[in-house]
Amino acid sequence: MASEVTNQSSVTTFILVGFSEYPQLQIPLFLLFLAIYSVTLMGNLGILVVIKINPKLHTPMYFFLSHLSFLDICYSSVFTPKLLQILIMEDRTISFTGCMIQFFFICTFVITEMFMLAVMAYDRFVAVCNPLLYTVVMPFQFCALLVAGTYMIGGLCAVILIYTLLQLSYCEYGIINHFGCEYSAVISVSCSDSSFSQITCLVISIVSESSSVLITLASYVFIVVTIIKMPSKGGLRKAFSTCTSHLTAITIFHGIILLLYCVPNSNSSRLFVKVATALYTVMIPMLNPLIYSLRNKDVKDTVRRLISSKLHSHLT
């Protein structure tokens, strides 16, 4: 028994399976994820630069959007570099400490983004339903407090979950059937009773997901009612356009998260879990800047001015 089970303090290494069961796809997947990650970094850094240099975008909505882009850069950078490494290198190991750190940050950033999207929904509610009081209701200090609150909630949830994982014992040379230290994958290599950790994770997931969704739904119910009552078609179009980008991002994010954690944890579903995790850790951070930039006139105008000024400076 002692040879099969070892305390977490003596476990030094895990092995990440990744997509090794499909050796013919290793190089194509590497190129695909590298391209997506490059677009993610450029797109989100571009959003940050555009918001920084255009004074017209120094508003609460873009303040929250800049933090959303920052979070996208952060949580795509938690899994993707390791994923790229194990796709082209034979060394698929990750240290126990590295695994716990990876899980802590992915948990922090995902939960923070979940509440950041809820905060952005509240911001759209105030902007559409109380436009004349918008600057009074959403001063910079209050916006900063809301952002700080989302980071604190994400960090606190991650600390609690990490604590429960550190109380478990793990099988020596545990093989993690994933490309990263996702919660269910880490639990699968535990050799002790993980029921407390799973219950804790379930409670945190239900509370964070439901509260985020409820804030978002309540905000958009009021927004839809206000838009319907608008007599001006132009005002209706403008109000709707300010919300569609955010609503699209919310739908994709929560849709994939709910899909991922509604799947039973079994060996037959591991491929689905890996694909779904890749979607929300690699794809969503790339889609957000595209969603917001393609549907936002101010962002597009700023990008055009940047490109034209660069071209003009090169020509002169």
N, C-alpha and C positions, 0 to 999 in steps of 0.2 A: 504493500500500500504506500509505503514511504517513497518508493521509486516512481509511483504513478502520480502522486499528488505532492506538490511542493508549495510552500508559502509564497505569497506574492513578492516578498522581499528578496527571495533567492532566484526568481525568474528574471532572466536578463534579456531574452530574445524571443520574438514571435516571428513567424514566417507568413508573409502575405501571398496568397495564391494569385490574386489579381485575375487576369483573363488567360492564365497559362494553359487552361484546358483547350484553348483555341490558338495553337502556336502559329497557324497560318495568318492569323489576324493581328499579331503583335505589332508588326511594322505599320500596317494601315491604321491601326488604332493609335499608335504613337503619333503619326503624322496628323491624324484627325484631332486628337486632344491638344497637340502642340499648336495647331492652327487656331483652335477655339480659345485656348488660353492666351495666345498672342492678341487675338481680337478683343478678348475680355479686358486685358491690361490696357491696350490702346484706347478702347472705347470708354472705359471708366475713368482713366486718366484724362482723356479728352473732355469728358463731362466736367471733371473737377477744374480743369484749366479754363474752360468756357465760362463756368459760373464765377470763377475768380476774377477774370479780366473784364467781364461785362457788368457794370454797375446796375444795369436794369434787372439783372438776375439776382441781386442781393435782397431777396425777399424770403419769407419763411418757407415757401414751397421749394425753392431751389436750395435753401439751407438744408432742408431734410433730404432733398435729392442728392446733394453732395455727400451726405453721410451714408446714404444708400449705396452710392458708387464706391465709397471707401470700404463699406462692409463687403460688397461684391468682390473687390480686389483681395480683401483679407481672406474670406472663406474659400474663394477659388484657389488661393495660394496655400491653403492648408493641405489639401489632398492632391492637387494636380502635379506638383513637382515630384512627389513620391510615386504617383501613378506613372508618370513619364519614365521615371528611373526603372521601375520594375518591368516595364514593357520592353525595354531594350537591354537590360542587364540581367545576368544570372543571379546576382545577389538580391534576394527578395526579403531579406530580414529587416526587422525594425526592433529597436530596443524597447524594453518594457517602459522605461521612462519616456522615450520618444512617442510610444503609442498613447500613453496617458496624456501627454502634452498635446498631441494631435487631436485626441478626442475632446479635451478641454476647450481648445480654440474653435473647433468646428461647432461644438455645442453652443459656445458663447455667441459666435457670429450668427448662426442660424436663428437662435431664439431672439437675439437683438434685432435682426432683420425682420423677423415676424412682427415684433412690436413697432419697429420703425414704419412698416407699411400701415399699421393701425394708426399711428400718429399722423402719417400723411393723409389718411382717410379723414381724420378729424380736422386737419388743416383745410382740406377741400370742402368739408361741411361748413366750416366757418366762412370760407371765401365765397361760397355760393349762397348760403342761407343768410349770412349777415355781412354783406360786402362793405357796408358803410362803417361797421364797427371792427373790421378785420384787423387794422393796425392797432386798435385798442386791446382787442381780445388776444392777439398773437404778437406781443412785443418780443424783442430778441431774447430778453432774460427768460421769459416763459418757454420759448422755443428751445433754448439751451438746456433748460431744466428737463423738458420732455425728452430730449436726446440723451442727456445724462442718465435719465431714468431707464431708458431702453437698454443702455449698456450695463447698468447695474443689475437689472433683472436677468439679462443674459449671463452675466458673470456669476451671479448668485446661483442660478439653476445649474450651471456647469460645475461649480464648486460642490454642490450637494451630490450630483451624480458621480463626480470623480471620487468623492469620499466613499460612496457605496461600492464603487468598483474596487477601490483600494482595500476594502475589507474582505474581498474574495480571495480564494486560492486559485492558482492557474496551473494547468497541465504544462509540465516542462516541455520546451520546444513546441508550444502550441501553434497549430496551423490555423491561421485566420483566413477563412474562405471569402476574402474581400480584397479590395485594393487599398483599403485604409482602415483605421480603427473606428469604424461605425459601431454604434452601441450594441446592436444585436450580434454583430460579428465578434465583438470582444466577449460578450456574455457566453457565446458558444464554446469558448476555450476555457471557461471556468470549470474547475473540478469540485467546487463546493456549492452549497445551496444558494442560488442567486435570486430567490423569491422576493426578498426585501428590496434588493436593487431594482428588480423588474417592476414591483409595485410602485416604488418611488419614481421611476422613469415614467410609468403610466400616469401617475397623478400629475407630475410636472407637465407631461405632454398634453393631457386633457385640459388642465387649467390654462396653460399658455396658449394653446391652439384655440380653445373655445373663447377665452377672453379677447384674444386678438380678432377672431372672426366676428364676435358680437359687436365690438367697437366699430369694425369696418362696416358690417351690415347695417347697424343703427345709423351710422353716418350717411350711408348711401340711400337708405330709405328716406331720410329727411331731404337729401339732395334731389332725389327723383321727384318727391312731392313738390319741392320748391320749383324745379324746372318745369313741371307740368303746369303749375300756376302762372308761369311767366307769360305775359301777353305778347311780348316781343319775340319774334322768331329769331332775330339776330342775337338777342340775349340768351335764348335757349341754346342756339348753336355754340355760342362762346362758352357757356357754362358746361355744356356737354363735352366740348373738346378738351377742357381742362381736367376732366375726370377720366376720360376713356383710357388714356395711357396708364394711369395709376391702377385703374380697375383691371386692365389687361395683365399688368405685372402681378397684382394680387391673385388673380385667378390661376395663373400659371404656377406661382409659388405654392399656394395652399393646395392646389389640385395635386401636384406631385408629392408634397409632404403627406397629405392624407392618403394618397394611393400607396405610398411607400409603407406607412405604418399601419395600414389596414390589412396588409398581406401577412398570412401566418408565417411564423418563423420556422421554416423547415428546409431541408436540403434541396427539395425540388424548387423552392422559391428563391434560392440564393442568387441565381443569375438575374432574376427580376429585381432583387434588392440592389445588386451591383449596378444594373442599368439605371434604375430609378435614382440611386445615389449620384451616379455620374450626371444625370439630368439636372438635379438641383444644386450640385456643387460645381459643375463645369459649364452646363448649358445656360442656366438661369442668369448667372453673372454676366454672360455675354449678351443675352437677350435684353436685359434691362436698359443699357445705354441705347440700344437700337430702338426699343419701344419708345423711350422718352425723347430721343433726338428726332426720329422720323415723324413724330406727331406733334412736335413742339416748334412753333414758328420762331420764337425768340432764340432757341438753341440753334436752329438751322441758319438763321440770319447771322449769328455770331460766328458760326463755322465758316460761312461764305466769306465774311469780312476777313477772317484769319487767313483763309486760303488766298484770297485776292491780294491781301497785303504782302504775304510771303512771295507770291508770284511777281508782284510789282517790284519788291526789293531785289529779287533775283535778276529781273530784266534790266533794272537800272544799275 
